[in-house]
Amino acid sequence: MGDFDNDGDLDVLISNNGEAPVLLRNDGGNRNNWLGLQLVATRSNPAAAGAIIAWEAGGLKRRRLKTAGGSYLSSSDPREVLGLGSASRIDSVEIRWPSGKVDKLTNLPINTYVRVVEGQGIDKRGAASH
């Protein structure tokens, strides 16, 4: 699973032994807003596995545990997509890295991907949009 076309919704790539891969693109339309994060660890493990991501948008608070890996012989997009629903802005994002470092982010763009470096916040050079 991953966002192959960088539009904020997850797509699926299926690979069968001896056959051509099949890409199932999610083209249902993006009715809601989102923010994508690429976490770059400097002191934590390279995948940032175990990081806790908390975000607030439209009066709702959400949180997620960053995991790594997948199932047997598979992998998923390491980026995280945070759903904002119909909220037109994200109030804040807090990342609690496995090292214990905490990054608090505000004034974030929406409907795009940003690169967050542990202990440094958003890396303006690494931002990517669709």
CNS distance restraints for C-alpha pairs under 8 A (distance, minus, plus):
assign (resid   1 and name CA) (resid  10 and name CA) 6.38 0.50 0.50
assign (resid   1 and name CA) (resid  11 and name CA) 5.73 0.50 0.50
assign (resid   1 and name CA) (resid  12 and name CA) 4.54 0.50 0.50
assign (resid   1 and name CA) (resid  13 and name CA) 6.39 0.50 0.50
assign (resid   1 and name CA) (resid  75 and name CA) 7.46 0.50 0.50
assign (resid   1 and name CA) (resid  76 and name CA) 4.84 0.50 0.50
assign (resid   1 and name CA) (resid  77 and name CA) 6.18 0.50 0.50
assign (resid   2 and name CA) (resid  10 and name CA) 5.17 0.50 0.50
assign (resid   2 and name CA) (resid  11 and name CA) 5.37 0.50 0.50
assign (resid   2 and name CA) (resid  12 and name CA) 6.34 0.50 0.50
assign (resid   2 and name CA) (resid  13 and name CA) 7.95 0.50 0.50
assign (resid   2 and name CA) (resid  76 and name CA) 5.78 0.50 0.50
assign (resid   2 and name CA) (resid  77 and name CA) 4.49 0.50 0.50
assign (resid   3 and name CA) (resid   7 and name CA) 6.84 0.50 0.50
assign (resid   3 and name CA) (resid   8 and name CA) 6.44 0.50 0.50
assign (resid   3 and name CA) (resid   9 and name CA) 6.00 0.50 0.50
assign (resid   3 and name CA) (resid  10 and name CA) 4.64 0.50 0.50
assign (resid   3 and name CA) (resid  11 and name CA) 5.46 0.50 0.50
assign (resid   3 and name CA) (resid  77 and name CA) 7.05 0.50 0.50
assign (resid   4 and name CA) (resid  10 and name CA) 7.53 0.50 0.50
assign (resid   4 and name CA) (resid  11 and name CA) 6.32 0.50 0.50
assign (resid   4 and name CA) (resid  25 and name CA) 7.93 0.50 0.50
assign (resid   5 and name CA) (resid 130 and name CA) 7.12 0.50 0.50
assign (resid   6 and name CA) (resid 112 and name CA) 7.86 0.50 0.50
assign (resid   6 and name CA) (resid 113 and name CA) 7.97 0.50 0.50
assign (resid   6 and name CA) (resid 129 and name CA) 6.86 0.50 0.50
assign (resid   6 and name CA) (resid 130 and name CA) 4.94 0.50 0.50
assign (resid   7 and name CA) (resid  30 and name CA) 7.93 0.50 0.50
assign (resid   7 and name CA) (resid 111 and name CA) 7.51 0.50 0.50
assign (resid   7 and name CA) (resid 112 and name CA) 7.69 0.50 0.50
assign (resid   7 and name CA) (resid 130 and name CA) 5.49 0.50 0.50
assign (resid   8 and name CA) (resid  30 and name CA) 7.67 0.50 0.50
assign (resid   8 and name CA) (resid  34 and name CA) 6.39 0.50 0.50
assign (resid   8 and name CA) (resid  35 and name CA) 7.48 0.50 0.50
assign (resid   8 and name CA) (resid  36 and name CA) 7.05 0.50 0.50
assign (resid   8 and name CA) (resid  81 and name CA) 6.61 0.50 0.50
assign (resid   8 and name CA) (resid 111 and name CA) 6.76 0.50 0.50
assign (resid   8 and name CA) (resid 112 and name CA) 7.43 0.50 0.50
assign (resid   9 and name CA) (resid  26 and name CA) 6.49 0.50 0.50
assign (resid   9 and name CA) (resid  30 and name CA) 7.36 0.50 0.50
assign (resid   9 and name CA) (resid  81 and name CA) 7.98 0.50 0.50
assign (resid  10 and name CA) (resid  25 and name CA) 7.82 0.50 0.50
assign (resid  10 and name CA) (resid  26 and name CA) 6.43 0.50 0.50
assign (resid  11 and name CA) (resid  23 and name CA) 7.39 0.50 0.50
assign (resid  11 and name CA) (resid  24 and name CA) 5.84 0.50 0.50
assign (resid  11 and name CA) (resid  25 and name CA) 4.84 0.50 0.50
assign (resid  11 and name CA) (resid  26 and name CA) 5.26 0.50 0.50
assign (resid  12 and name CA) (resid  23 and name CA) 5.88 0.50 0.50
assign (resid  12 and name CA) (resid  24 and name CA) 5.06 0.50 0.50
assign (resid  12 and name CA) (resid  25 and name CA) 6.59 0.50 0.50
assign (resid  13 and name CA) (resid  21 and name CA) 6.85 0.50 0.50
assign (resid  13 and name CA) (resid  22 and name CA) 5.72 0.50 0.50
assign (resid  13 and name CA) (resid  23 and name CA) 4.45 0.50 0.50
assign (resid  13 and name CA) (resid  24 and name CA) 6.15 0.50 0.50
assign (resid  14 and name CA) (resid  21 and name CA) 5.59 0.50 0.50
assign (resid  14 and name CA) (resid  22 and name CA) 5.10 0.50 0.50
assign (resid  14 and name CA) (resid  23 and name CA) 6.36 0.50 0.50
assign (resid  14 and name CA) (resid  24 and name CA) 7.86 0.50 0.50
assign (resid  15 and name CA) (resid  19 and name CA) 7.20 0.50 0.50
assign (resid  15 and name CA) (resid  20 and name CA) 6.89 0.50 0.50
assign (resid  15 and name CA) (resid  21 and name CA) 4.49 0.50 0.50
assign (resid  15 and name CA) (resid  22 and name CA) 6.50 0.50 0.50
assign (resid  16 and name CA) (resid  20 and name CA) 7.08 0.50 0.50
assign (resid  16 and name CA) (resid  21 and name CA) 6.60 0.50 0.50
assign (resid  31 and name CA) (resid  86 and name CA) 7.70 0.50 0.50
assign (resid  32 and name CA) (resid  83 and name CA) 7.55 0.50 0.50
assign (resid  32 and name CA) (resid  84 and name CA) 6.72 0.50 0.50
assign (resid  32 and name CA) (resid  85 and name CA) 4.81 0.50 0.50
assign (resid  32 and name CA) (resid  86 and name CA) 5.16 0.50 0.50
assign (resid  32 and name CA) (resid  87 and name CA) 7.79 0.50 0.50
assign (resid  33 and name CA) (resid  83 and name CA) 6.45 0.50 0.50
assign (resid  33 and name CA) (resid  84 and name CA) 5.15 0.50 0.50
assign (resid  33 and name CA) (resid  85 and name CA) 5.65 0.50 0.50
assign (resid  33 and name CA) (resid  86 and name CA) 6.13 0.50 0.50
assign (resid  33 and name CA) (resid  87 and name CA) 6.74 0.50 0.50
assign (resid  33 and name CA) (resid  88 and name CA) 6.91 0.50 0.50
assign (resid  33 and name CA) (resid 110 and name CA) 6.68 0.50 0.50
assign (resid  33 and name CA) (resid 111 and name CA) 5.84 0.50 0.50
assign (resid  34 and name CA) (resid  81 and name CA) 6.66 0.50 0.50
assign (resid  34 and name CA) (resid  82 and name CA) 5.48 0.50 0.50
assign (resid  34 and name CA) (resid  83 and name CA) 4.64 0.50 0.50
assign (resid  34 and name CA) (resid  84 and name CA) 5.09 0.50 0.50
assign (resid  34 and name CA) (resid  85 and name CA) 7.38 0.50 0.50
assign (resid  34 and name CA) (resid 110 and name CA) 5.83 0.50 0.50
assign (resid  34 and name CA) (resid 111 and name CA) 4.99 0.50 0.50
assign (resid  34 and name CA) (resid 112 and name CA) 7.36 0.50 0.50
assign (resid  35 and name CA) (resid  81 and name CA) 5.78 0.50 0.50
assign (resid  35 and name CA) (resid  82 and name CA) 5.17 0.50 0.50
assign (resid  35 and name CA) (resid  83 and name CA) 6.78 0.50 0.50
assign (resid  35 and name CA) (resid  84 and name CA) 7.52 0.50 0.50
assign (resid  35 and name CA) (resid 109 and name CA) 7.39 0.50 0.50
assign (resid  35 and name CA) (resid 110 and name CA) 5.18 0.50 0.50
assign (resid  35 and name CA) (resid 111 and name CA) 5.37 0.50 0.50
assign (resid  35 and name CA) (resid 112 and name CA) 5.68 0.50 0.50
assign (resid  35 and name CA) (resid 113 and name CA) 6.11 0.50 0.50
assign (resid  35 and name CA) (resid 114 and name CA) 7.78 0.50 0.50
assign (resid  36 and name CA) (resid  79 and name CA) 6.76 0.50 0.50
assign (resid  36 and name CA) (resid  80 and name CA) 5.56 0.50 0.50
assign (resid  36 and name CA) (resid  81 and name CA) 4.32 0.50 0.50
assign (resid  36 and name CA) (resid  82 and name CA) 6.06 0.50 0.50
assign (resid  36 and name CA) (resid 111 and name CA) 7.46 0.50 0.50
assign (resid  36 and name CA) (resid 112 and name CA) 5.96 0.50 0.50
assign (resid  36 and name CA) (resid 113 and name CA) 4.19 0.50 0.50
assign (resid  36 and name CA) (resid 114 and name CA) 6.19 0.50 0.50
assign (resid  37 and name CA) (resid  79 and name CA) 5.59 0.50 0.50
assign (resid  37 and name CA) (resid  80 and name CA) 5.10 0.50 0.50
assign (resid  37 and name CA) (resid  81 and name CA) 6.39 0.50 0.50
assign (resid  37 and name CA) (resid  82 and name CA) 7.83 0.50 0.50
assign (resid  37 and name CA) (resid 113 and name CA) 5.63 0.50 0.50
assign (resid  37 and name CA) (resid 114 and name CA) 5.24 0.50 0.50
assign (resid  37 and name CA) (resid 115 and name CA) 5.88 0.50 0.50
assign (resid  37 and name CA) (resid 116 and name CA) 6.76 0.50 0.50
assign (resid  38 and name CA) (resid  78 and name CA) 7.29 0.50 0.50
assign (resid  38 and name CA) (resid  79 and name CA) 4.79 0.50 0.50
assign (resid  38 and name CA) (resid  80 and name CA) 6.63 0.50 0.50
assign (resid  38 and name CA) (resid 113 and name CA) 7.16 0.50 0.50
assign (resid  38 and name CA) (resid 114 and name CA) 6.20 0.50 0.50
assign (resid  38 and name CA) (resid 115 and name CA) 4.65 0.50 0.50
assign (resid  38 and name CA) (resid 116 and name CA) 6.06 0.50 0.50
assign (resid  39 and name CA) (resid  47 and name CA) 7.82 0.50 0.50
assign (resid  39 and name CA) (resid  48 and name CA) 6.72 0.50 0.50
assign (resid  39 and name CA) (resid  79 and name CA) 7.05 0.50 0.50
assign (resid  39 and name CA) (resid 115 and name CA) 6.12 0.50 0.50
assign (resid  39 and name CA) (resid 116 and name CA) 5.08 0.50 0.50
assign (resid  39 and name CA) (resid 117 and name CA) 6.20 0.50 0.50
assign (resid  39 and name CA) (resid 118 and name CA) 7.44 0.50 0.50
assign (resid  40 and name CA) (resid  46 and name CA) 7.24 0.50 0.50
assign (resid  40 and name CA) (resid  47 and name CA) 7.68 0.50 0.50
assign (resid  40 and name CA) (resid  48 and name CA) 7.17 0.50 0.50
assign (resid  40 and name CA) (resid 115 and name CA) 7.14 0.50 0.50
assign (resid  40 and name CA) (resid 116 and name CA) 5.97 0.50 0.50
assign (resid  40 and name CA) (resid 117 and name CA) 4.69 0.50 0.50
assign (resid  40 and name CA) (resid 118 and name CA) 6.11 0.50 0.50
assign (resid  41 and name CA) (resid  45 and name CA) 6.51 0.50 0.50
assign (resid  41 and name CA) (resid  46 and name CA) 5.53 0.50 0.50
assign (resid  41 and name CA) (resid  47 and name CA) 7.13 0.50 0.50
assign (resid  41 and name CA) (resid  48 and name CA) 5.80 0.50 0.50
assign (resid  41 and name CA) (resid 117 and name CA) 6.15 0.50 0.50
assign (resid  41 and name CA) (resid 118 and name CA) 5.12 0.50 0.50
assign (resid  42 and name CA) (resid  46 and name CA) 7.55 0.50 0.50
assign (resid  42 and name CA) (resid 117 and name CA) 7.16 0.50 0.50
assign (resid  42 and name CA) (resid 118 and name CA) 5.68 0.50 0.50
assign (resid  42 and name CA) (resid 119 and name CA) 7.83 0.50 0.50
assign (resid  43 and name CA) (resid  99 and name CA) 6.18 0.50 0.50
assign (resid  43 and name CA) (resid 118 and name CA) 7.39 0.50 0.50
assign (resid  44 and name CA) (resid  48 and name CA) 6.07 0.50 0.50
assign (resid  44 and name CA) (resid  97 and name CA) 6.70 0.50 0.50
assign (resid  44 and name CA) (resid  98 and name CA) 5.58 0.50 0.50
assign (resid  44 and name CA) (resid  99 and name CA) 5.02 0.50 0.50
assign (resid  45 and name CA) (resid  49 and name CA) 6.78 0.50 0.50
assign (resid  45 and name CA) (resid  98 and name CA) 7.52 0.50 0.50
assign (resid  47 and name CA) (resid  68 and name CA) 6.47 0.50 0.50
assign (resid  47 and name CA) (resid  78 and name CA) 7.57 0.50 0.50
assign (resid  48 and name CA) (resid  66 and name CA) 6.92 0.50 0.50
assign (resid  48 and name CA) (resid  67 and name CA) 7.80 0.50 0.50
assign (resid  48 and name CA) (resid  97 and name CA) 6.89 0.50 0.50
assign (resid  48 and name CA) (resid  98 and name CA) 6.93 0.50 0.50
assign (resid  49 and name CA) (resid  65 and name CA) 7.91 0.50 0.50
assign (resid  49 and name CA) (resid  66 and name CA) 5.18 0.50 0.50
assign (resid  49 and name CA) (resid  67 and name CA) 4.78 0.50 0.50
assign (resid  49 and name CA) (resid  68 and name CA) 5.63 0.50 0.50
assign (resid  49 and name CA) (resid  98 and name CA) 7.35 0.50 0.50
assign (resid  50 and name CA) (resid  65 and name CA) 6.09 0.50 0.50
assign (resid  50 and name CA) (resid  66 and name CA) 5.35 0.50 0.50
assign (resid  50 and name CA) (resid  67 and name CA) 6.17 0.50 0.50
assign (resid  50 and name CA) (resid  97 and name CA) 7.13 0.50 0.50
assign (resid  50 and name CA) (resid  98 and name CA) 5.62 0.50 0.50
assign (resid  51 and name CA) (resid  65 and name CA) 5.94 0.50 0.50
assign (resid  51 and name CA) (resid  66 and name CA) 5.19 0.50 0.50
assign (resid  51 and name CA) (resid  67 and name CA) 7.92 0.50 0.50
assign (resid  51 and name CA) (resid  95 and name CA) 6.62 0.50 0.50
assign (resid  51 and name CA) (resid  96 and name CA) 5.42 0.50 0.50
assign (resid  51 and name CA) (resid  97 and name CA) 4.48 0.50 0.50
assign (resid  51 and name CA) (resid  98 and name CA) 5.32 0.50 0.50
assign (resid  52 and name CA) (resid  63 and name CA) 6.93 0.50 0.50
assign (resid  52 and name CA) (resid  64 and name CA) 5.78 0.50 0.50
assign (resid  52 and name CA) (resid  65 and name CA) 4.70 0.50 0.50
assign (resid  52 and name CA) (resid  66 and name CA) 6.18 0.50 0.50
assign (resid  52 and name CA) (resid  94 and name CA) 8.00 0.50 0.50
assign (resid  52 and name CA) (resid  95 and name CA) 5.73 0.50 0.50
assign (resid  52 and name CA) (resid  96 and name CA) 5.06 0.50 0.50
assign (resid  52 and name CA) (resid  97 and name CA) 6.68 0.50 0.50
assign (resid  53 and name CA) (resid  63 and name CA) 5.44 0.50 0.50
assign (resid  53 and name CA) (resid  64 and name CA) 5.20 0.50 0.50
assign (resid  53 and name CA) (resid  65 and name CA) 6.33 0.50 0.50
assign (resid  53 and name CA) (resid  66 and name CA) 7.22 0.50 0.50
assign (resid  53 and name CA) (resid  93 and name CA) 7.05 0.50 0.50
assign (resid  53 and name CA) (resid  94 and name CA) 5.81 0.50 0.50
assign (resid  53 and name CA) (resid  95 and name CA) 4.66 0.50 0.50
assign (resid  53 and name CA) (resid  96 and name CA) 6.52 0.50 0.50
assign (resid  54 and name CA) (resid  61 and name CA) 7.22 0.50 0.50
assign (resid  54 and name CA) (resid  62 and name CA) 5.63 0.50 0.50
assign (resid  54 and name CA) (resid  63 and name CA) 4.07 0.50 0.50
assign (resid  54 and name CA) (resid  64 and name CA) 6.43 0.50 0.50
assign (resid  54 and name CA) (resid  93 and name CA) 5.69 0.50 0.50
assign (resid  54 and name CA) (resid  94 and name CA) 5.14 0.50 0.50
assign (resid  54 and name CA) (resid  95 and name CA) 6.49 0.50 0.50
assign (resid  55 and name CA) (resid  61 and name CA) 5.83 0.50 0.50
assign (resid  55 and name CA) (resid  62 and name CA) 5.43 0.50 0.50
assign (resid  55 and name CA) (resid  63 and name CA) 6.27 0.50 0.50
assign (resid  55 and name CA) (resid  82 and name CA) 7.94 0.50 0.50
assign (resid  55 and name CA) (resid  90 and name CA) 7.56 0.50 0.50
assign (resid  55 and name CA) (resid  91 and name CA) 7.51 0.50 0.50
assign (resid  55 and name CA) (resid  92 and name CA) 5.57 0.50 0.50
assign (resid  55 and name CA) (resid  93 and name CA) 4.32 0.50 0.50
assign (resid  55 and name CA) (resid  94 and name CA) 6.28 0.50 0.50
assign (resid  56 and name CA) (resid  60 and name CA) 5.57 0.50 0.50
assign (resid  56 and name CA) (resid  61 and name CA) 4.45 0.50 0.50
assign (resid  56 and name CA) (resid  62 and name CA) 6.34 0.50 0.50
assign (resid  56 and name CA) (resid  90 and name CA) 6.23 0.50 0.50
assign (resid  56 and name CA) (resid  91 and name CA) 5.44 0.50 0.50
assign (resid  56 and name CA) (resid  92 and name CA) 5.47 0.50 0.50
assign (resid  56 and name CA) (resid  93 and name CA) 6.68 0.50 0.50
assign (resid  57 and name CA) (resid  61 and name CA) 6.78 0.50 0.50
assign (resid  57 and name CA) (resid  84 and name CA) 5.95 0.50 0.50
assign (resid  57 and name CA) (resid  87 and name CA) 6.06 0.50 0.50
assign (resid  57 and name CA) (resid  89 and name CA) 6.43 0.50 0.50
assign (resid  57 and name CA) (resid  90 and name CA) 4.57 0.50 0.50
assign (resid  57 and name CA) (resid  91 and name CA) 5.26 0.50 0.50
assign (resid  57 and name CA) (resid  92 and name CA) 7.32 0.50 0.50
assign (resid  58 and name CA) (resid  84 and name CA) 7.44 0.50 0.50
assign (resid  58 and name CA) (resid  85 and name CA) 8.00 0.50 0.50
assign (resid  58 and name CA) (resid  86 and name CA) 7.65 0.50 0.50
assign (resid  58 and name CA) (resid  87 and name CA) 4.86 0.50 0.50
assign (resid  58 and name CA) (resid  88 and name CA) 7.69 0.50 0.50
assign (resid  58 and name CA) (resid  89 and name CA) 7.43 0.50 0.50
assign (resid  58 and name CA) (resid  90 and name CA) 7.38 0.50 0.50
assign (resid  58 and name CA) (resid  91 and name CA) 7.78 0.50 0.50
assign (resid  66 and name CA) (resid  80 and name CA) 7.86 0.50 0.50
assign (resid  68 and name CA) (resid  78 and name CA) 7.17 0.50 0.50
assign (resid  69 and name CA) (resid  74 and name CA) 7.73 0.50 0.50
assign (resid  69 and name CA) (resid  75 and name CA) 5.83 0.50 0.50
assign (resid  69 and name CA) (resid  76 and name CA) 7.08 0.50 0.50
assign (resid  70 and name CA) (resid  74 and name CA) 5.67 0.50 0.50
assign (resid  70 and name CA) (resid  75 and name CA) 5.09 0.50 0.50
assign (resid  70 and name CA) (resid  76 and name CA) 6.54 0.50 0.50
assign (resid  71 and name CA) (resid  75 and name CA) 7.15 0.50 0.50
assign (resid  84 and name CA) (resid  88 and name CA) 7.87 0.50 0.50
assign (resid  84 and name CA) (resid  89 and name CA) 7.80 0.50 0.50
assign (resid  84 and name CA) (resid  90 and name CA) 7.03 0.50 0.50
assign (resid  88 and name CA) (resid 110 and name CA) 7.86 0.50 0.50
assign (resid  89 and name CA) (resid 108 and name CA) 7.84 0.50 0.50
assign (resid  89 and name CA) (resid 109 and name CA) 7.59 0.50 0.50
assign (resid  89 and name CA) (resid 110 and name CA) 6.62 0.50 0.50
assign (resid  90 and name CA) (resid 106 and name CA) 7.78 0.50 0.50
assign (resid  90 and name CA) (resid 107 and name CA) 7.65 0.50 0.50
assign (resid  90 and name CA) (resid 108 and name CA) 6.58 0.50 0.50
assign (resid  90 and name CA) (resid 109 and name CA) 7.76 0.50 0.50
assign (resid  90 and name CA) (resid 110 and name CA) 7.19 0.50 0.50
assign (resid  91 and name CA) (resid 106 and name CA) 6.30 0.50 0.50
assign (resid  91 and name CA) (resid 107 and name CA) 7.23 0.50 0.50
assign (resid  91 and name CA) (resid 108 and name CA) 7.87 0.50 0.50
assign (resid  92 and name CA) (resid 104 and name CA) 7.15 0.50 0.50
assign (resid  92 and name CA) (resid 105 and name CA) 5.64 0.50 0.50
assign (resid  92 and name CA) (resid 106 and name CA) 4.78 0.50 0.50
assign (resid  92 and name CA) (resid 107 and name CA) 7.49 0.50 0.50
assign (resid  92 and name CA) (resid 108 and name CA) 7.65 0.50 0.50
assign (resid  93 and name CA) (resid 104 and name CA) 5.87 0.50 0.50
assign (resid  93 and name CA) (resid 105 and name CA) 5.08 0.50 0.50
assign (resid  93 and name CA) (resid 106 and name CA) 6.63 0.50 0.50
assign (resid  94 and name CA) (resid 102 and name CA) 6.93 0.50 0.50
assign (resid  94 and name CA) (resid 103 and name CA) 5.68 0.50 0.50
assign (resid  94 and name CA) (resid 104 and name CA) 4.46 0.50 0.50
assign (resid  94 and name CA) (resid 105 and name CA) 6.20 0.50 0.50
assign (resid  95 and name CA) (resid 102 and name CA) 5.61 0.50 0.50
assign (resid  95 and name CA) (resid 103 and name CA) 5.19 0.50 0.50
assign (resid  95 and name CA) (resid 104 and name CA) 6.54 0.50 0.50
assign (resid  96 and name CA) (resid 100 and name CA) 6.38 0.50 0.50
assign (resid  96 and name CA) (resid 101 and name CA) 6.07 0.50 0.50
assign (resid  96 and name CA) (resid 102 and name CA) 4.58 0.50 0.50
assign (resid  96 and name CA) (resid 103 and name CA) 6.70 0.50 0.50
assign (resid  97 and name CA) (resid 101 and name CA) 5.37 0.50 0.50
assign (resid  97 and name CA) (resid 102 and name CA) 6.13 0.50 0.50
assign (resid  97 and name CA) (resid 118 and name CA) 7.26 0.50 0.50
assign (resid 101 and name CA) (resid 118 and name CA) 7.38 0.50 0.50
assign (resid 101 and name CA) (resid 119 and name CA) 6.53 0.50 0.50
assign (resid 102 and name CA) (resid 119 and name CA) 7.13 0.50 0.50
assign (resid 103 and name CA) (resid 118 and name CA) 7.12 0.50 0.50
assign (resid 103 and name CA) (resid 119 and name CA) 6.17 0.50 0.50
assign (resid 103 and name CA) (resid 120 and name CA) 7.57 0.50 0.50
assign (resid 103 and name CA) (resid 121 and name CA) 6.24 0.50 0.50
assign (resid 104 and name CA) (resid 121 and name CA) 7.65 0.50 0.50
assign (resid 105 and name CA) (resid 121 and name CA) 6.89 0.50 0.50
assign (resid 105 and name CA) (resid 122 and name CA) 7.90 0.50 0.50
assign (resid 111 and name CA) (resid 129 and name CA) 7.58 0.50 0.50
assign (resid 112 and name CA) (resid 127 and name CA) 7.98 0.50 0.50
assign (resid 112 and name CA) (resid 128 and name CA) 6.56 0.50 0.50
assign (resid 112 and name CA) (resid 129 and name CA) 4.58 0.50 0.50
assign (resid 112 and name CA) (resid 130 and name CA) 6.50 0.50 0.50
assign (resid 113 and name CA) (resid 127 and name CA) 5.93 0.50 0.50
assign (resid 113 and name CA) (resid 128 and name CA) 5.16 0.50 0.50
assign (resid 113 and name CA) (resid 129 and name CA) 5.60 0.50 0.50
assign (resid 114 and name CA) (resid 122 and name CA) 6.69 0.50 0.50
assign (resid 114 and name CA) (resid 123 and name CA) 7.38 0.50 0.50
assign (resid 114 and name CA) (resid 124 and name CA) 7.75 0.50 0.50
assign (resid 114 and name CA) (resid 126 and name CA) 6.77 0.50 0.50
assign (resid 114 and name CA) (resid 127 and name CA) 4.44 0.50 0.50
assign (resid 114 and name CA) (resid 128 and name CA) 6.26 0.50 0.50
assign (resid 115 and name CA) (resid 122 and name CA) 5.71 0.50 0.50
assign (resid 115 and name CA) (resid 123 and name CA) 5.47 0.50 0.50
assign (resid 115 and name CA) (resid 124 and name CA) 7.50 0.50 0.50
assign (resid 115 and name CA) (resid 126 and name CA) 5.42 0.50 0.50
assign (resid 115 and name CA) (resid 127 and name CA) 5.57 0.50 0.50
assign (resid 116 and name CA) (resid 120 and name CA) 7.39 0.50 0.50
assign (resid 116 and name CA) (resid 121 and name CA) 5.17 0.50 0.50
assign (resid 116 and name CA) (resid 122 and name CA) 4.46 0.50 0.50
assign (resid 116 and name CA) (resid 123 and name CA) 5.84 0.50 0.50
assign (resid 117 and name CA) (resid 121 and name CA) 5.39 0.50 0.50
assign (resid 117 and name CA) (resid 122 and name CA) 6.33 0.50 0.50
assign (resid 117 and name CA) (resid 123 and name CA) 6.49 0.50 0.50
assign (resid 123 and name CA) (resid 127 and name CA) 6.90 0.50 0.50
